[in-house]
């Protein structure tokens, strides 16, 4: 692919500080967060021990989309992830909606992770349950400062937190396998649970697998992106799926699934059952580390999407500004800070989790389709990773995302519909004309003044 004007204008704004490990840390930092430490108990309450199979099945479904992300990221290694892929292939309204829904997914997911960390801290705060939203706001503020300093600071935090959570998860699984009671695994499905409940669970826990998307959102900060981004994507999905299956087996095997159906600290609670009340702290520490890592990674990705939409004038171009000294997009970070804080104030973990999934599924369906356009327009860079069995894999990835959406809660679908309408309004009133003017300017068709 030849370098475009926008590519040249973007070059030098961000430094390439992240190698394969750093890129994978961003993916795993988001992936090993709320999915297993927070919502796995509620998911078990829906379908019972079949939760293990739900995590495996979701991982397989996510891999179809991950393969397509790996291909398009190899040819378009630019900031903004799925949004940029859609913009550079399809353009117009589909590109805007991809960015809009990814922005929703990342921002709402940040609210989930902040609430998850808050749930671990309220145990140590008198009357803490009444202050969950306030504690979450403080955590979001600290995350904002970390992201403000530099992407290296985020990667450094993720490296430390991923090590901590990996040790705790490994301990949980290794010890837990010794405590599994086979009677807790029978029957496999909860009473009255069937295919519809299984698919609802898959849709609910899909947020656990979106870490690979966040890798591509920081492509301009990754060394050798054509090689490292696809590798980081596959490592993120493969490692995450294996960890989820093992940890969920321990959760539903050590205690009856009904014992964790209404808790948002399932791993900590099972730790206490296995090793006594003091082990609860160990589980909470893993949960705090995991979700704070996810919060940092998702906060970073959300700001990069806002930056990219500002770059392309779908949003005000002030969001395109990057601090020369810090190399971070401060206006975009401030917007994400404000919006994440608003969602965290709801203090509703299940609502926030499902709404984030709604945004991610629609956006990823569009990115899967964008891979087809990438090939059709001859924009695929020779020698980079290619999805096999084209166009079957992209089509399957697109269909999977769209079929999971109706399985979400009805109220979430209503709320998602409202956010979709707001997105259309923003595009029609602001983004449509400004983006077209900007694209025409890049192509040299009008004036010389940057619109």
C-alpha positions in Angstrom: 0.0 0.0 0.0 1.3 3.4 -0.9 1.6 6.0 1.9 -1.3 8.5 1.9 -1.3 12.1 2.9 -2.9 11.2 6.1 -0.3 8.7 6.8 2.5 11.3 6.3 0.7 13.8 8.5 0.3 11.1 11.3 3.9 9.9 11.1 6.1 11.2 13.9 3.2 12.1 16.3 3.5 8.8 18.1 6.7 6.9 18.9 7.0 3.1 18.2 7.9 1.9 21.7 6.1 -1.4 21.9 7.4 -4.8 20.7 5.6 -8.1 20.5 5.5 -8.5 24.3 4.3 -4.9 24.8 1.6 -5.3 22.2 0.5 -8.6 23.7 0.4 -7.0 27.1 -2.2 -4.5 25.8 -4.4 -7.3 24.5 -4.1 -9.5 27.5 -4.4 -6.5 29.8 -7.9 -6.0 28.5 -8.7 -9.7 28.0 -7.9 -11.0 31.4 -10.1 -8.4 33.2 -13.8 -8.3 33.8 -14.5 -11.4 31.8 -13.3 -14.0 34.3 -12.9 -12.1 37.5 -16.2 -10.2 37.5 -19.0 -11.6 35.2 -18.1 -15.3 35.2 -20.2 -15.9 38.3 -23.3 -14.2 36.7 -22.6 -16.2 33.5 -22.5 -19.5 35.5 -25.8 -18.6 37.0 -27.4 -18.6 33.5 -26.1 -22.0 32.2 -24.3 -23.7 35.1 -21.1 -25.8 34.5 -21.6 -25.5 30.8 -19.8 -22.1 31.3 -16.5 -23.9 30.5 -17.9 -24.8 27.0 -19.3 -21.3 26.6 -15.8 -19.8 27.0 -14.4 -22.2 24.5 -17.1 -21.6 22.0 -16.8 -17.8 22.4 -13.1 -18.1 21.9 -13.6 -20.0 18.6 -16.1 -17.5 17.4 -13.8 -14.6 18.3 -11.0 -16.2 16.4 -12.8 -15.7 13.1 -12.9 -12.0 13.7 -9.4 -12.0 15.1 -8.0 -13.5 11.9 -9.6 -10.8 9.9 -8.2 -8.1 12.2 -4.8 -9.6 11.7 -5.0 -9.3 8.0 -6.3 -5.8 7.8 -4.0 -4.5 10.5 -1.0 -5.9 8.5 -2.0 -3.7 5.5 -3.2 -0.7 7.5 -0.9 -0.4 10.6 -2.4 3.0 11.6 -3.8 4.3 14.9 -7.5 3.7 15.5 -7.9 0.0 15.0 -11.1 -1.2 13.5 -12.3 2.4 12.8 -9.3 3.2 10.7 -9.6 -0.1 8.8 -13.2 0.8 7.9 -12.3 4.4 7.0 -9.5 3.4 4.7 -11.5 0.7 2.9 -15.2 1.6 2.9 -15.3 5.2 4.1 -18.3 7.4 4.8 -21.2 6.4 7.1 -19.9 2.8 7.6 -16.6 4.1 8.8 -18.2 6.6 11.1 -20.5 4.0 12.6 -17.5 1.6 13.1 -15.7 4.3 15.1 -18.8 5.3 16.9 -19.6 1.8 18.1 -15.9 1.0 19.0 -15.9 4.2 21.0 -19.0 3.1 22.8 -17.6 -0.3 23.4 -14.3 0.9 24.8 -15.7 3.7 26.9 -18.4 1.6 28.4 -16.0 -1.3 29.0 -13.7 1.2 30.9 -16.7 1.9 33.1 -17.1 -1.9 33.7 -13.4 -2.3 34.6 -13.4 0.7 36.9 -16.5 -0.7 38.7 -14.8 -4.1 39.0 -11.8 -2.6 40.7 -14.1 -0.6 43.0 -15.9 -3.8 44.0 -12.5 -5.2 45.2 -11.8 -2.1 47.3 -15.2 -1.7 49.0 -14.4 -4.8 51.1 -11.8 -2.7 52.9 -13.9 0.5 53.1 -16.6 1.0 55.8 -20.0 1.1 54.1 -18.0 0.8 50.9 -20.9 -0.5 48.8 -22.6 2.8 49.1 -19.5 4.5 47.5 -18.7 2.1 44.6 -19.3 4.8 42.0 -17.2 7.4 43.8 -14.3 4.9 44.2 -14.6 4.0 40.5 -14.3 7.7 39.6 -11.0 8.0 41.6 -9.6 4.9 39.8 -10.6 6.4 36.5 -8.7 9.6 37.4 -5.6 7.7 38.2 -5.9 5.9 34.9 -6.2 9.2 33.0 -3.0 10.4 34.5 -1.1 7.2 33.6 -2.3 7.4 30.0 -1.5 11.1 30.0 2.2 10.5 30.8 3.0 8.1 27.9 2.1 4.8 26.2 5.3 3.4 27.7 3.9 4.1 31.2 0.8 2.2 30.3 2.7 -0.7 28.9 4.9 -0.7 32.0 1.9 -0.8 34.3 0.3 -3.6 32.2 3.5 -5.7 32.3 3.5 -5.5 36.1 -0.2 -6.1 36.5 -0.2 -9.0 34.0 2.5 -10.7 35.9 0.6 -10.3 39.2 -2.7 -11.5 37.8 -1.0 -14.4 35.9 0.6 -15.6 39.2 -2.7 -15.4 41.0 -4.7 -17.1 38.2 -2.1 -19.9 37.9 -2.3 -20.4 41.6 -6.1 -20.4 41.5 -6.2 -23.0 38.7 -3.4 -25.2 40.1 -4.9 -25.3 43.6 -8.4 -25.4 42.4 -8.0 -28.5 40.4 -7.3 -30.3 43.7 -10.6 -29.1 45.2 -12.9 -29.9 42.3 -15.9 -32.0 43.3 -17.2 -33.8 40.2 -20.8 -33.7 41.6 -20.8 -29.9 41.1 -20.3 -30.5 37.4 -23.5 -32.5 37.0 -25.8 -31.7 35.3 -23.8 -29.8 32.8 -26.6 -27.3 32.1 -28.5 -25.4 34.7 -32.2 -26.4 35.1 -34.3 -25.0 32.2 -31.2 -23.7 30.4 -30.9 -24.6 26.7 -29.6 -23.3 23.4 -31.0 -19.8 23.8 -29.5 -19.4 27.3 -26.2 -20.8 26.0 -26.1 -18.2 23.2 -27.1 -15.4 25.7 -24.2 -16.4 27.8 -21.8 -16.4 24.8 -23.0 -12.9 24.0 -22.7 -11.8 27.6 -19.1 -13.0 28.0 -18.0 -11.8 24.6 -16.5 -8.7 26.2 -13.9 -11.1 27.6 -12.5 -11.6 24.1 -12.2 -8.1 22.7 -8.6 -7.6 23.8 -7.3 -8.3 20.3 -9.2 -5.3 19.0 -7.2 -3.0 21.4 -3.9 -4.2 20.0 -4.7 -2.7 16.6 -5.9 0.6 18.2 -2.2 1.4 19.0 -0.7 0.2 15.8 1.4 3.4 15.3 3.1 2.7 18.6 4.1 -0.9 17.8 7.4 -1.8 16.3 7.2 -3.8 13.0 3.4 -3.8 13.1 3.0 -6.0 10.0 4.5 -8.8 12.0 3.9 -8.0 15.6 0.3 -7.0 15.5 -1.0 -10.3 14.0 1.2 -12.3 16.4 -0.1 -10.3 19.4 -3.7 -10.8 18.2 -3.4 -14.6 18.0 -1.5 -14.8 21.3 -4.1 -12.7 23.0 -7.0 -14.9 21.9 -5.3 -18.2 22.4 -3.9 -17.5 25.8 -7.0 -15.8 27.0 -9.3 -18.7 25.9 -7.1 -21.3 27.7 -7.1 -19.2 30.9 -10.8 -18.7 30.8 -11.6 -22.4 30.4 -9.3 -23.5 33.2 -10.4 -20.8 35.6 -14.2 -21.3 34.9 -13.7 -25.1 35.4 -12.4 -24.4 38.9 -15.2 -21.9 39.6 -18.0 -24.3 38.8 -16.2 -27.4 40.0 -15.2 -26.3 43.5 -18.6 -24.9 44.5 -22.1 -25.4 43.1 -22.6 -22.8 40.3 -25.5 -21.3 42.3 -23.1 -20.2 45.0 -21.4 -17.7 42.6 -24.5 -16.8 40.5 -25.0 -13.4 42.2 -21.5 -12.4 43.0 -19.1 -10.1 41.1 -16.1 -11.5 42.9 -16.4 -15.2 42.0 -12.6 -16.0 42.0 -12.1 -14.3 45.3 -15.1 -16.1 46.8 -13.9 -19.5 45.6 -10.4 -18.8 46.8 -11.9 -18.3 50.3 -13.8 -21.6 50.0 -10.5 -23.5 49.1 -8.0 -21.9 51.4 -10.0 -20.0 54.1 -11.1 -16.4 54.6 -7.6 -14.9 54.4 -7.3 -16.2 50.8 -10.2 -13.8 49.8 -7.6 -11.0 49.8 -5.5 -12.9 47.3 -8.4 -13.3 45.0 -9.3 -9.7 45.3 -5.7 -8.6 44.6 -5.8 -10.6 41.4 -9.1 -9.1 40.5 -7.9 -5.6 41.2 -4.7 -6.1 39.2 -6.5 -7.7 36.3 -9.3 -5.1 35.9 -7.0 -2.2 36.4 -4.8 -3.6 33.6 -7.9 -3.9 31.4 -9.0 -0.4 32.3 -5.6 1.1 31.3 -5.5 -0.9 28.0 -9.1 0.0 27.1 -8.7 3.6 28.1 -5.7 3.9 25.8 -7.5 2.3 22.9 -10.6 4.5 23.4 -8.5 7.7 23.3 -6.8 6.5 20.1 -10.1 6.0 18.3 -11.3 9.5 19.4 -8.0 10.8 18.1 -8.4 9.0 14.8 -12.0 10.2 14.3 -10.8 13.8 15.0 -8.0 13.3 12.5 -10.6 12.4 9.8 -12.9 15.2 10.9 -15.8 13.0 11.9 -15.2 14.6 15.3 -13.7 18.1 15.9 -10.1 18.3 14.7 -9.0 19.4 18.2 -9.1 15.7 19.1 -6.4 15.2 16.6 -3.9 17.1 18.7 -0.9 15.2 20.2 1.3 16.7 22.9 4.8 17.1 21.4 6.6 16.3 24.6 4.4 13.5 26.0 3.4 12.1 22.7 -0.1 11.5 23.9 -3.5 12.8 22.5 -4.5 14.9 25.5 -7.9 16.3 24.2 -9.0 12.7 23.2 -7.9 11.4 26.7 -10.0 14.2 28.4 -13.1 13.3 26.4 -12.7 9.6 27.3 -12.2 10.5 30.9 -15.5 12.4 31.0 -17.6 9.8 29.2 -16.1 6.8 31.1 -16.9 8.6 34.4 -20.6 9.0 33.3 -21.0 5.3 32.7 -19.2 4.4 35.9 -21.7 6.4 37.8 -24.4 3.9 36.9 -22.7 1.3 39.2 -24.5 -1.4 37.2 -22.0 -4.1 36.2 -24.3 -6.3 34.1 -25.8 -3.4 32.2 -22.4 -1.8 31.4 -20.9 -5.2 30.3 -23.7 -5.9 27.9 -23.8 -2.4 26.5 -20.1 -2.6 25.8 -20.7 -5.9 23.9 -23.4 -4.3 21.8 -20.9 -1.7 20.6 -18.1 -4.1 19.9 -20.3 -6.6 18.0 -21.6 -4.0 15.5 -18.2 -2.5 15.0 -16.5 -5.8 14.5 -19.1 -7.0 12.0 -18.2 -3.9 9.9 -14.5 -4.6 10.2 -15.0 -8.2 9.0 -16.8 -6.8 6.0 -14.0 -4.2 5.5 -11.5 -7.1 4.9 -13.5 -8.1 1.8 -13.4 -4.5 0.5 -9.6 -4.4 1.2 -9.1 -7.4 -1.1 -11.5 -6.2 -3.7 -9.9 -2.8 -4.0 -6.4 -4.2 -4.1 -5.3 -2.5 -0.9 -3.9 -5.6 0.7 -0.1 -5.3 1.1 1.8 -8.2 -0.5 3.8 -10.4 1.8 1.7 -9.6 4.9 -0.7 -12.0 6.7 -3.8 -13.1 4.8 -6.9 -14.7 6.2 -7.3 -18.2 4.6 -10.4 -19.3 2.6 -11.3 -15.8 1.4 -14.0 -14.6 1.5 -15.5 -17.3 3.7 -13.7 -16.3 6.9 -14.6 -12.6 6.7 -18.3 -13.5 5.9 -18.5 -16.0 8.8 -16.9 -13.4 11.2 -19.5 -10.8 10.1 -22.4 -13.2 10.5 -21.3 -14.4 13.9 -21.1 -10.8 15.3 -24.6 -9.9 13.9 -26.2 -13.1 15.2 -25.0 -12.6 18.7 -26.6 -9.1 19.0 -30.2 -10.3 19.5 -29.1 -12.5 22.4 -28.3 -9.4 24.5 -30.8 -8.1 27.1 -33.8 -6.3 25.6 -33.2 -3.1 27.6 -29.6 -3.1 26.4 -30.8 -3.3 22.8 -33.2 -0.4 23.4 -30.4 1.7 24.9 -28.1 0.6 22.1 -30.8 1.8 19.6 -30.8 5.2 21.3 -27.0 5.5 21.1 -27.2 4.4 17.4 -29.7 7.2 16.7 -27.4 9.7 18.4 -24.6 8.5 16.2 -26.6 9.0 13.0 -27.4 12.5 14.2 -23.8 13.4 14.9 -22.8 12.1 11.4 -25.6 14.0 9.6 -25.2 17.3 11.5 -21.4 17.4 11.9 -19.3 14.6 10.5 -20.6 14.0 7.0 -19.7 17.3 5.4 -16.5 17.8 7.3 -15.1 14.4 6.6 -15.9 14.8 2.9 -14.2 18.2 2.8 -11.1 16.7 4.6 -10.9 13.7 2.2 -11.2 16.1 -0.8 -8.5 18.3 0.7 -6.2 15.3 1.1 -6.8 14.4 -2.5 -5.9 18.0 -3.6 -9.3 18.6 -5.0 -10.0 21.8 -3.1 -8.0 24.7 -1.7 -4.9 24.3 0.4 -6.3 25.2 3.8 -6.7 22.3 6.2 -10.5 22.1 6.9 
